[in-house]
């Protein structure tokens, strides 16, 4: 039996109809991973400062990134390799695109994962009884008072101040424990549960402050409002409204890395040509060049499964991110409060509780904590894969290690960077999150859009047999929207980012 025949029998026929939903999984990991600090902190803060009128930016950004992620995943379904290996095939000098990714993402990954751990620690700490008034708080304070503090040279206030950092480290260790095995099914189950918690929590709050159909539709029209006078009195707020909008664009639907990771979740689920291949491998060019009509038809069926899966991710992303923004506009803006500093979670919890009772406050904070934890898990599952692939391509000697060893090596690296960043920046979670959103969310996104377009329309035709490409040829709409994404995000990077950064 030929290699091509073996591959054809390995790929199962794609399900049709309602059976497709039984295999939905990559979207749940994708959505749970990118619904994090970009929504909990950035979207809520943007809604508080600029109101619901910037909802258009959120929807537009998520829509364009959805097409980048979908296009990259379609390439993966058809070839069996992830997005980083696609970048390696870009025309030009050897490894040039992957080197750009490696350098930029090595820095962005440490900052972004540390930012998430810091923010998650603040939110998880806010759910602990030690932050509540009443008997529980008094009991814990009494316990602390009996500790021989003088021997530790530490005051009770200092112990309270370190709790968010301790919670951030705890979240990191839990996340590492979940992703350590590298098994996709475990990740899918955990992330699906966290998405459910997020939806229940934030929708409950946003439904109570929904502005009405007319104002909601008006908010979808492009408009950049002025920063209100009350917000200018805050240390972290600038007169430039783009300082709030760009981080929202950067991490709505995730950043550059999230779109790369979606191709990994597709590989883990075994869609199309990825069946049985595993991680850390370039495409089998010989098999692709001899792909039969039968195999191409099977893969085309998996492309349809991918469309359903990714559509679920964009629906969840837009709905949940919009809910956080609406909650900020409806509750925080009238009270003239914008989240900043280490007390961001407690301030939000107290305000939401005073408006909607303890249930509303608790559900919002639970949704926020779940979103931040899910993103931390997703980042620790994704970035080690991205960096392992980049090192494998750019530094061939690194490939002597088994894939699982590469993955775990980067996991341990991020544990170390997290502990440092959490300890040093636990007082400034909002600034750290905004910085990470711009670094990961906008810096390479224009290049990613054009590289994926080249991958689909220049690289893939050369890899597939002529017969197979006729069947798997992508629609021109992919090229049109990817070029639009390149122009839009390129504009933000060139004309708006410098004014925000400097």
C-alpha positions as CSV (number, residue, x, y, z in Angstrom):
1,X,0.0,0.0,0.0
2,X,1.4,3.4,-0.9
3,X,2.0,6.2,1.5
4,X,-0.8,8.2,-0.1
5,X,-3.3,5.3,0.3
6,X,-2.3,4.9,3.9
7,X,-2.9,8.6,4.6
8,X,-6.3,8.4,2.8
9,X,-7.4,5.6,5.0
10,X,-6.1,7.4,8.1
11,X,-8.4,10.4,7.5
12,X,-11.9,9.6,8.5
13,X,-14.9,11.0,6.6
14,X,-16.1,14.3,8.2
15,X,-19.4,14.3,10.0
16,X,-22.4,16.1,8.5
17,X,-25.5,17.9,9.9
18,X,-25.9,18.0,13.7
19,X,-23.1,15.4,14.1
20,X,-20.6,18.2,13.4
21,X,-21.3,19.7,16.9
22,X,-20.1,16.5,18.5
23,X,-16.6,17.3,17.3
24,X,-16.5,21.0,18.1
25,X,-13.6,21.5,20.4
26,X,-10.8,23.7,19.0
27,X,-13.2,26.7,19.1
28,X,-13.8,26.2,22.8
29,X,-10.1,26.2,23.6
30,X,-9.6,29.2,21.3
31,X,-12.5,31.2,22.8
32,X,-11.6,30.3,26.4
33,X,-8.0,31.3,25.8
34,X,-8.7,34.6,24.2
35,X,-11.5,35.6,26.5
36,X,-9.3,36.9,29.3
37,X,-7.8,40.2,30.4
38,X,-8.7,41.8,27.1
39,X,-12.3,41.4,28.1
40,X,-12.3,41.4,32.0
41,X,-10.1,44.4,32.5
42,X,-9.6,46.1,29.1
43,X,-13.1,45.9,27.8
44,X,-14.7,46.8,31.2
45,X,-12.3,49.7,31.6
46,X,-12.9,51.0,28.0
47,X,-16.6,50.8,28.5
48,X,-16.2,52.8,31.8
49,X,-14.1,55.5,30.1
50,X,-15.5,55.8,26.6
51,X,-18.9,54.2,26.9
52,X,-20.6,51.8,24.6
53,X,-19.9,54.0,21.5
54,X,-16.7,52.1,20.8
55,X,-18.4,48.7,20.5
56,X,-17.8,49.0,16.7
57,X,-14.0,48.7,17.2
58,X,-14.4,45.6,19.3
59,X,-16.7,43.9,16.8
60,X,-14.6,44.9,13.8
61,X,-11.3,43.7,15.4
62,X,-12.8,40.4,16.5
63,X,-14.2,39.9,12.9
64,X,-10.9,40.5,11.2
65,X,-8.9,38.4,13.6
66,X,-11.5,35.6,13.2
67,X,-10.6,35.5,9.5
68,X,-6.9,35.4,10.2
69,X,-7.3,32.4,12.6
70,X,-9.8,30.7,10.3
71,X,-7.6,31.1,7.2
72,X,-4.5,29.8,9.1
73,X,-6.5,26.8,10.4
74,X,-7.9,26.0,6.9
75,X,-4.3,25.8,5.7
76,X,-3.6,23.4,8.6
77,X,-6.6,21.2,7.8
78,X,-5.4,20.9,4.2
79,X,-1.7,20.4,4.8
80,X,-1.4,19.0,8.3
81,X,1.1,21.6,9.6
82,X,0.7,24.5,11.9
83,X,1.0,28.2,11.2
84,X,4.7,28.5,12.2
85,X,5.7,25.9,9.6
86,X,3.6,27.9,7.1
87,X,5.6,31.0,7.9
88,X,8.8,29.0,7.3
89,X,7.6,28.6,3.6
90,X,7.3,32.3,3.0
91,X,9.3,33.4,-0.2
92,X,12.6,35.1,0.6
93,X,15.7,34.4,2.8
94,X,15.7,31.2,4.9
95,X,13.8,31.4,8.2
96,X,13.3,35.2,7.9
97,X,9.6,35.2,8.9
98,X,10.1,32.7,11.7
99,X,13.0,34.7,13.1
100,X,10.8,37.8,13.3
101,X,8.1,35.7,15.1
102,X,10.7,34.2,17.5
103,X,12.2,37.5,18.5
104,X,8.9,39.4,18.9
105,X,7.0,36.6,20.6
106,X,9.8,35.6,23.0
107,X,9.5,39.0,24.6
108,X,5.7,39.3,24.2
109,X,5.1,35.8,25.7
110,X,6.8,36.5,29.0
111,X,5.1,39.9,29.5
112,X,1.7,38.6,28.4
113,X,1.7,35.4,30.5
114,X,3.0,37.4,33.5
115,X,0.3,40.0,32.9
116,X,-2.4,37.4,32.9
117,X,-1.1,35.7,36.0
118,X,-0.9,39.0,37.8
119,X,-4.5,40.0,36.9
120,X,-5.8,36.5,37.7
121,X,-4.1,36.6,41.1
122,X,-5.9,39.9,41.9
123,X,-9.3,38.5,40.8
124,X,-8.9,35.2,42.6
125,X,-7.8,37.0,45.8
126,X,-10.9,39.2,45.6
127,X,-13.1,36.0,45.8
128,X,-11.4,34.9,49.0
129,X,-13.1,35.5,52.4
130,X,-10.2,37.5,53.6
131,X,-11.3,40.4,51.4
132,X,-14.9,40.4,52.7
133,X,-16.2,42.1,55.8
134,X,-17.7,40.2,58.6
135,X,-16.8,37.1,60.7
136,X,-14.6,35.5,58.0
137,X,-12.4,38.5,57.7
138,X,-12.2,39.0,61.4
139,X,-11.3,35.4,62.0
140,X,-8.5,35.5,59.5
141,X,-7.2,38.8,60.9
142,X,-7.3,37.4,64.4
143,X,-5.3,34.4,63.1
144,X,-2.7,36.7,61.6
145,X,-2.5,38.7,64.8
146,X,-1.3,35.5,66.6
147,X,1.6,34.9,64.2
148,X,4.9,36.1,65.7
149,X,5.2,38.9,63.1
150,X,8.2,40.5,64.8
151,X,10.3,37.3,64.0
152,X,9.3,37.6,60.3
153,X,9.9,41.3,60.1
154,X,6.5,41.5,58.4
155,X,3.4,43.5,59.2
156,X,-0.2,42.2,58.8
157,X,-0.7,44.8,56.1
158,X,2.3,43.4,54.2
159,X,0.9,39.9,54.5
160,X,-2.5,41.1,53.0
161,X,-0.6,42.9,50.2
162,X,1.2,39.7,49.2
163,X,-1.9,37.6,48.8
164,X,-2.6,38.6,45.2
165,X,0.9,37.5,44.3
166,X,0.4,34.2,46.1
167,X,-2.9,33.7,44.2
168,X,-1.1,34.5,40.9
169,X,1.5,31.9,41.6
170,X,-1.2,29.4,42.5
171,X,-3.0,30.0,39.3
172,X,0.2,29.5,37.4
173,X,1.0,26.2,39.0
174,X,-2.6,25.0,38.5
175,X,-2.4,26.0,34.8
176,X,0.9,24.2,34.4
177,X,-0.6,21.1,36.0
178,X,-3.4,21.1,33.5
179,X,-1.3,21.5,30.4
180,X,1.8,19.6,31.5
181,X,0.7,16.4,29.7
182,X,0.2,18.2,26.4
183,X,-3.0,16.2,25.8
184,X,-5.7,18.2,23.9
185,X,-8.8,16.4,25.3
186,X,-8.0,17.4,28.9
187,X,-7.6,21.0,27.7
188,X,-10.9,21.0,25.8
189,X,-12.9,19.7,28.8
190,X,-11.4,22.3,31.2
191,X,-11.8,25.2,28.8
192,X,-15.3,24.3,27.9
193,X,-16.3,24.4,31.6
194,X,-14.6,27.8,32.1
195,X,-16.4,29.3,29.1
196,X,-19.7,28.2,30.6
197,X,-18.9,29.9,33.9
198,X,-17.8,33.1,32.0
199,X,-21.1,33.2,30.0
200,X,-23.3,32.8,33.0
201,X,-21.5,35.4,35.1
202,X,-21.1,38.3,32.7
203,X,-24.4,37.9,30.8
204,X,-26.3,38.1,34.1
205,X,-24.7,41.5,34.8
206,X,-24.8,42.9,31.2
207,X,-28.4,42.0,30.7
208,X,-29.4,44.4,33.6
209,X,-27.7,47.4,32.0
210,X,-28.3,46.7,28.3
211,X,-28.7,50.2,26.7
212,X,-31.6,49.3,24.4
213,X,-31.7,48.4,20.6
214,X,-31.3,51.9,19.3
215,X,-28.2,52.9,21.3
216,X,-26.8,49.4,20.7
217,X,-27.1,49.7,16.9
218,X,-25.7,53.2,17.0
219,X,-22.6,52.0,18.8
220,X,-21.7,49.8,15.8
221,X,-21.1,53.0,13.7
222,X,-17.4,54.0,13.7
223,X,-16.9,56.8,16.2
224,X,-14.0,57.9,18.5
225,X,-15.4,59.8,21.5
226,X,-13.4,62.2,23.6
227,X,-12.1,61.1,27.0
228,X,-14.5,62.5,29.7
229,X,-13.1,65.1,32.1
230,X,-13.6,63.0,35.2
231,X,-11.4,60.2,33.7
232,X,-8.5,62.6,33.0
233,X,-7.9,63.0,36.7
234,X,-6.8,59.3,36.9
235,X,-3.1,58.6,36.7
236,X,-3.4,56.0,34.0
237,X,-5.8,57.8,31.7
238,X,-4.6,59.9,28.7
239,X,-6.4,62.5,26.6
240,X,-5.8,60.3,23.6
241,X,-8.8,57.9,23.4
242,X,-6.7,55.5,21.3
243,X,-4.7,54.6,24.4
244,X,-7.9,52.8,25.6
245,X,-9.1,51.5,22.1
246,X,-5.8,50.0,20.9
247,X,-5.5,47.5,23.8
248,X,-9.1,46.5,23.2
249,X,-8.3,45.9,19.6
250,X,-5.1,44.1,20.5
251,X,-6.6,41.4,22.8
252,X,-10.2,41.1,21.5
253,X,-10.2,37.7,19.9
254,X,-6.6,37.3,21.2
255,X,-3.4,38.6,19.7
256,X,-1.0,37.3,17.1
257,X,-0.2,34.2,19.1
258,X,-3.9,33.2,19.6
259,X,-4.4,32.8,15.8
260,X,-1.2,30.6,15.7
261,X,-2.5,28.5,18.6
262,X,-5.9,27.8,16.9
263,X,-3.9,25.8,14.3
264,X,-2.5,23.8,17.2
265,X,-6.0,23.1,18.6
266,X,-7.0,21.9,15.2
267,X,-4.0,19.6,15.1
268,X,-4.9,18.3,18.5
269,X,-8.5,17.6,17.4
270,X,-7.2,15.7,14.3
271,X,-9.2,17.7,11.6
272,X,-8.4,16.7,8.0
273,X,-4.8,16.2,7.1
274,X,-3.7,16.6,10.7
275,X,-5.1,13.2,11.7
276,X,-2.5,11.2,13.6
277,X,0.3,13.6,12.9
278,X,0.9,15.2,16.3
279,X,2.8,18.4,17.1
280,X,6.2,19.7,16.0
281,X,6.3,18.4,12.5
282,X,6.3,20.1,9.1
283,X,3.9,18.8,6.4
284,X,4.7,15.6,4.5
285,X,5.3,17.3,1.2
286,X,5.6,14.0,-0.7
287,X,2.1,12.8,0.4
288,X,0.6,16.3,-0.3
289,X,2.1,16.4,-3.8
290,X,0.5,13.0,-4.6
291,X,-2.9,13.7,-2.8
292,X,-5.7,11.8,-4.5
293,X,-9.2,13.1,-5.4
294,X,-10.7,10.9,-2.7
295,X,-8.4,12.3,0.0
296,X,-9.0,15.9,-1.0
297,X,-12.8,15.3,-0.8
298,X,-12.5,14.0,2.7
299,X,-10.4,17.0,3.7
300,X,-12.9,19.4,2.1
301,X,-15.5,17.9,4.4
302,X,-13.3,18.7,7.4
303,X,-13.0,22.3,6.2
304,X,-16.8,22.5,6.6
305,X,-16.4,21.2,10.2
306,X,-13.8,23.9,10.7
307,X,-16.1,26.6,9.6
308,X,-18.8,25.6,12.1
309,X,-16.2,25.3,14.9
310,X,-14.6,28.7,14.2
311,X,-17.9,30.4,13.9
312,X,-18.8,29.3,17.4
313,X,-15.6,30.9,18.6
314,X,-16.4,34.3,17.0
315,X,-20.0,34.3,18.3
316,X,-18.7,33.6,21.8
317,X,-16.0,36.1,21.5
318,X,-18.1,39.0,20.3
319,X,-21.0,38.2,22.8
320,X,-18.8,37.9,25.9
321,X,-16.4,40.8,25.1
322,X,-19.4,43.0,24.3
323,X,-21.0,42.0,27.6
324,X,-17.9,43.1,29.6
325,X,-17.8,46.4,27.7
326,X,-21.6,47.0,28.3
327,X,-21.2,46.1,32.0
328,X,-18.4,48.7,32.3
329,X,-20.4,51.4,30.4
330,X,-23.6,50.7,32.4
331,X,-22.2,50.4,35.9
332,X,-18.8,51.9,36.2
333,X,-19.2,54.9,33.8
334,X,-22.1,56.5,35.8
335,X,-20.1,56.0,39.0
336,X,-17.1,57.7,37.2
337,X,-14.8,54.7,38.1
338,X,-12.2,53.3,35.7
339,X,-10.4,50.1,36.9
340,X,-6.7,50.7,37.7
341,X,-4.2,49.6,40.3
342,X,-4.0,46.5,42.4
343,X,-7.5,47.1,43.8
344,X,-9.2,46.7,40.4
345,X,-11.0,43.5,41.3
346,X,-12.2,44.6,44.7
347,X,-13.4,47.9,43.4
348,X,-15.4,46.1,40.6
349,X,-16.8,43.6,43.0
350,X,-17.9,46.2,45.6
351,X,-19.6,48.4,42.9
352,X,-21.3,45.5,41.2
353,X,-22.5,44.2,44.5
354,X,-23.9,47.6,45.5
355,X,-25.8,47.8,42.3
356,X,-27.0,44.2,41.8
357,X,-26.6,42.6,45.2
358,X,-24.0,40.1,46.3
359,X,-25.1,37.6,43.6
360,X,-24.4,40.1,40.8
361,X,-21.1,41.1,42.2
362,X,-20.0,37.6,42.9
363,X,-21.0,36.3,39.4
364,X,-19.2,39.1,37.7
365,X,-16.0,38.4,39.7
366,X,-16.4,34.7,39.2
367,X,-16.7,35.2,35.4
368,X,-13.7,37.5,35.5
369,X,-11.6,35.0,37.4
370,X,-12.7,32.2,35.2
371,X,-11.8,34.2,32.1
372,X,-8.4,35.1,33.4
373,X,-7.6,31.6,34.5
374,X,-8.8,30.1,31.2
375,X,-6.6,32.5,29.3
376,X,-3.6,31.6,31.5
377,X,-4.2,27.9,30.8
378,X,-4.5,28.6,27.0
379,X,-1.4,30.8,27.0
380,X,0.7,28.1,28.8
381,X,-0.6,25.5,26.4
382,X,0.0,27.6,23.3
383,X,3.2,29.7,23.7
384,X,5.5,26.7,24.5
385,X,4.2,25.1,21.3
386,X,4.8,28.3,19.3
387,X,8.3,28.8,20.7
388,X,9.2,25.1,20.4
389,X,8.3,25.3,16.7
390,X,10.2,28.5,16.2
391,X,13.3,27.2,17.9
392,X,13.1,23.9,15.9
393,X,13.1,25.8,12.6
394,X,15.6,28.6,13.5
395,X,18.0,26.6,15.7
396,X,18.2,23.0,14.3
397,X,20.2,21.7,17.3
398,X,17.1,22.3,19.5
399,X,15.3,19.6,17.5
400,X,17.4,16.9,19.2
401,X,15.1,17.2,22.1
402,X,11.8,15.3,21.9
403,X,8.7,17.5,21.3
404,X,7.3,16.9,24.8
405,X,10.7,17.9,26.3
406,X,10.7,21.1,24.3
407,X,7.2,21.9,25.4
408,X,7.9,21.3,29.0
409,X,11.2,23.2,28.9
410,X,9.3,26.4,27.9
411,X,6.6,25.7,30.5
412,X,9.2,25.8,33.2
413,X,10.7,28.9,31.7
414,X,7.3,30.7,32.0
415,X,6.9,29.5,35.6
416,X,10.1,31.4,36.4
417,X,9.2,34.5,34.5
418,X,5.7,34.5,36.0
419,X,7.0,34.4,39.6
420,X,9.2,37.4,38.9
421,X,6.6,39.5,37.0
422,X,3.9,38.8,39.5
423,X,6.1,39.8,42.4
424,X,7.3,43.0,40.7
425,X,4.1,44.2,39.1
426,X,1.2,43.0,41.3
427,X,0.4,46.7,42.0
428,X,0.0,47.6,38.3
429,X,-2.1,44.9,36.6
430,X,-4.0,47.3,34.3
431,X,-0.8,48.9,32.9
432,X,0.8,45.5,32.5
433,X,-2.2,44.1,30.7
434,X,-2.5,47.1,28.3
435,X,1.2,46.8,27.4
436,X,0.9,43.1,26.7
437,X,-2.2,43.7,24.6
438,X,-0.3,46.1,22.3
439,X,2.9,43.9,22.1
440,X,1.1,40.7,21.3
441,X,-2.2,42.0,19.8
442,X,-1.1,44.5,17.3
443,X,2.7,44.5,16.6
444,X,2.8,41.5,14.2
445,X,-0.9,41.2,13.3
446,X,-0.6,43.0,9.9
447,X,2.3,40.8,8.9
448,X,0.3,37.7,10.1
449,X,-2.6,38.6,7.9
450,X,-0.5,39.0,4.7
451,X,1.6,35.9,5.5
452,X,-1.5,33.7,5.9
453,X,-2.8,35.1,2.6
454,X,0.5,34.0,0.9
455,X,0.3,30.7,2.6
456,X,-3.2,30.0,1.3
457,X,-2.8,31.3,-2.2
458,X,0.9,30.9,-3.0
459,X,2.4,28.2,-0.8
460,X,-0.5,25.7,-0.6
461,X,-1.0,25.4,-4.4
462,X,2.7,24.4,-4.6
463,X,2.3,21.7,-1.9
464,X,-0.9,20.0,-3.1
465,X,-1.3,18.0,-6.2
466,X,-3.1,19.9,-9.0
467,X,-6.1,17.6,-8.7
468,X,-6.3,18.2,-4.9
469,X,-5.9,21.9,-5.1
470,X,-8.8,22.2,-7.5
471,X,-11.0,20.7,-4.8
472,X,-9.4,22.5,-1.8
473,X,-8.8,25.9,-3.5
474,X,-9.9,28.7,-1.0
475,X,-12.6,31.1,-1.9
476,X,-11.4,34.6,-2.9
477,X,-13.2,36.1,0.0
478,X,-10.3,34.8,2.2
479,X,-7.8,36.9,0.2
480,X,-10.1,40.0,0.2
481,X,-10.6,40.0,4.0
482,X,-7.0,39.1,4.8
483,X,-5.8,42.1,2.7
484,X,-8.3,44.3,4.5
485,X,-7.0,43.0,7.9
486,X,-3.5,43.8,6.8
487,X,-4.4,47.4,5.8
488,X,-6.5,48.0,9.0
489,X,-4.1,46.7,11.5
490,X,-1.2,48.2,9.6
491,X,-2.8,51.6,9.9
492,X,-3.2,51.1,13.7
493,X,0.4,50.1,14.0
494,X,1.9,52.9,11.9
495,X,-0.3,55.8,12.7
496,X,-1.9,55.2,16.1
497,X,0.5,53.0,18.1
498,X,3.4,55.5,18.2
499,X,1.1,58.2,19.7
500,X,0.0,55.8,22.4
501,X,3.4,54.3,23.2
502,X,5.3,57.5,23.2
